[in-house]
Amino acid sequence: MKNWMKIGLIILTFLVVTLILATSYKVQNKTILDPPQAYIHVEGESAFLTKPELLDRLKRDNLLVQGQTFEQVDIHKIEKYIRTMTEVKSVKVFASIGKKWTIDVELRKPIARIFNQRGESFYLDSEGHTMQPSELHTARVVVVNGFIPDRLNSENVFHIINNDSLISIRKLDDIYRITNYVCNDPMLHAQIAQIFLEKTGDFVLTPQIGGHRIVFGTADSNAEVAAKFKKLKTFYKEAIPYEGWNKYSEISLKYENQIVCKKKN
């Protein structure tokens, strides 16, 4: 008899808990939510998306409306929509019990502004992805132009590197190697203003200081890029203090283990 009482008590407890949960779920679904708490995280000073801009975009696509209830907010759809924004690196949307819900966004870090041979413009980020330019925001990054075939919707850098058929026709991976190195070196970041890709396939760098151009040549590997910039920094450190900034018209880093300079007439 006692066993039946225990079983009956367990069943009754289970039914009560189920009823409470079902009622709570129904009440939660009909709860009108507060405006979302939106957090925008950015590395560096170039934020290509602000909280008001993010919320405005959601409103324009009817993903965020006044008086939304819990059941009307499609978290997965909102996440998917935000993830399509090229300036967004990652996003999490989540809700808790009550009226609160959160949108947490991490933005990409641009390292180069690219103008391709078609006259189109886009950014390249620190992880090798392309970014749509913004009418509201700009980034203080190195400018790259010239005979560049890549476009905004081109494959990302690491997809190109791992694809034998793409690596010979794309230049985005070469551009990434140079600009990523420049971006992470304080001296070069302050000195290199522009990069031009010539029809021959050589990259030519324009410095902020000095009336010369830097013929960089190719950028087929990280090791090649590092070796060339090491030569350039050594030249700036050991030769420029004695020769002066305006003695040379051209500094070539193309050739292995040497620097070839042309004097101004």
N, C-alpha and C positions, 0 to 999 in steps of 0.2 A: 504493500500500500504506500509506503514511504517513497519507493522508487517511482511510482506513478505520479505522486505529488511533485517530486523533483523534476520529472520529465514535463509535467504540465506547467510548472513554474518557468522552466527554460523556454518552452514554446510561447508562453504568454509574454515573457520578457522580450523574446525575438520579435514578436508581433508588435509590441509597443515601440521598440526601437525602430523597426521598419516604418511604422506609421509616423513617428517623429521625423525620421529622415525624409520621408516622402513629402511631409508637410513643409519641412524646412526648404527642400529643393523647390517646391512649388512657389513658396514665398520668395525665395532668392531669385527665381526666374522672372518674377514680376517686379522685382526691385528696380527702381530707376537709379541708374548709376550717375556718379559725379563725373565731371570732365576728367579725362585720363591724366595721370601724373606722367609727364613725358620728360625723359632724361636724354640729353645728347652728349655723347662723349667724343672728344676729338683730340688727336695727338698733334701738338703744335698749335700754331695760331690761325690756320686756315680752316674755318668752319664753313662748309658749303651748304649747311642746312641748319636752321634754327627751329626752336620749338613752335613758334607761331606759324612758320612756313609748313612744317610737318602737319600740324593740325588743320591748316587751310587745305592742304592737298587731300587729306582724309575727308574733309567736309565736301569738297568738290566732287568726290567720287561716291558720296552718300554712304561712306563707311563710318562716319561720325556725325550723328544728328542729335539735336537737343531732345532730352526726354527719353533717351534710349534705355530700355530695360536690359537686364542681364542676358536674357535669352535672345535679344536682338543683336547683341555684339558678337560678331563672328571673328573670334581671335585669330583663327588660322588664315582667314581671308585677309585680315589686316596685316598680319605678318608677311604673307606672300606678296601683298601689294607694296609694302615698304621695302621688301628685299629686291624688288625690281628697280629701285632707285639706284643709279650707278654710283652715287656718292656714299651709299650705305655699305658698310663692311659686314655688320651683323645686326640682328634685331630680335628682341624677345618681347612678347606681349602676354601678360598674364593678369588674372583677376583673383581676388580673394573674397572671402565671405563678407558681405556688406555692400557698400557703395563704391569701394575703391577698386581701381584697376590701373595698370602701369604699362607704358611703352618705353622700352629701354633700347636706345640706338647707339651703335658705335660707327663713326664715320671713317672713311678712307683718308689716307694722308697723301696728297698730291706731291710729286717730286719733279714733274716736268710738264710744260705746256707745249703741245705738239701742233704744228701747222703742216698738213701733208701737201702733196703735190696737186691735189684737187682744190686746195684752198680751204679745206675743212679744218676745224680746230677741236681738240679734245685734250684731256689731261691723262697722265700716266701716274698711277699711285705706287706706293712703296712696296706693294706685293705683286706688281706687274699687271694690274688690271686697268682698263681704260675707264675714264669718267667723263660724263657729259659736262660741257662748260655751263656755267651759271650766269644768268643775266644780272644776278644780285651780288655775286661774290667772285672775287679773284684771289689767286694765290701768288705769293712772291716766290716763284720757282724759275729755274732755268728754262729758256725758250729754245725749242728745237724745231728747225724747219729745213726745207730743201726737197730733195727727190725721195720723199717718204711715201711708200705705197699703202701703208697700214691706215686703217680707218677706225672710227669709234667702235664699231661692232666687230672688229677683228678679234681673233683668238688671243687669249692672254699670253703673257711672255713664256710661262713654263709649259704651256701647251705647244707653243712654237718650238721651244728648245727640244722637246721630246718627239717632234714630228719631222722626219727627214725630208718630207716633201715641202714643208713650210719654211724650214730654217734657211733655205737657200734663196727664198723670194721675199721673206719678211725682214723688216729692219727693227721691229719693236724690241726684240731681245737685245740687239746691240745698243739701242738707245737706253734701254733699262740699265744695262751694265755700266754705261758711262754716267748717267744721271744719278743712279743710286749711289755710286762711289762719290760723286761730287756732293750729293746731299748729306752724306755721312762724314764728310771731311770739312771742318770749319774753315780752313784756309781756302780750299778750292771752292767751297760754297760762296764765299765772299768774293772770289776772283773771277769765276767763270760766269759770263753773262748770257752767252748764246752759243748754240751748237748748230752747225749747218752740215747737212749730208749732201756731198757733191755727187754728180752723176757717175763719177768714177768709183764710188763706193767709199771714198775717204770722208771721215768726219773732220771738220775744221771748227776749232773753238775760238770764240772771241772773248778776250779778257776784259775786265772792268778797268784795269790799270795797264798802261803800256800800249804803244802804237804798233803792236805786232799781232799777227794771227798765229794760231797754234795748229799745225797740221797733225792731227791725231792718228789718221789712218783708219785701220779696221778696229773692230772691238769684238772679236770672235770668241773670247773667253774672259772669265773673271781674272785669270792670271795675267793675260795680256794687258788688260785695262789697268790693273794694279801696277804692273811693271812700268807702263808708260807714264802714269801719274807720279810714280816714284822718281822717274827721271826729271819730270817737269819741276817737282818740288825741290829736288836737289839743285837744279839749274837756278831757280828763283833764290834759293838760299845762298849758294856759293858764287854764282856769276853776276847776278843782277846788282848786288851791292857795289861791285867794282866797275861793271860795264854800263850800268844805268838802264832805266826802263825804255828809253827811246833809241837805243843803238840798233836794234834789229827790227826788220820788217816781217820776218817769218821765223818761227821755231818749229822744226819738224821732229816728231817723236816716232815716225813711221818705222825707222830702222832699229833693229835689235842692238841693244847695248851701246847706243850712241845717240847724240842729239846733233842735228844739222841746222845751223843758223844762217840766215841771210841778213847781211847788213843793209841798212838803208843807204840809198844813194846820197 
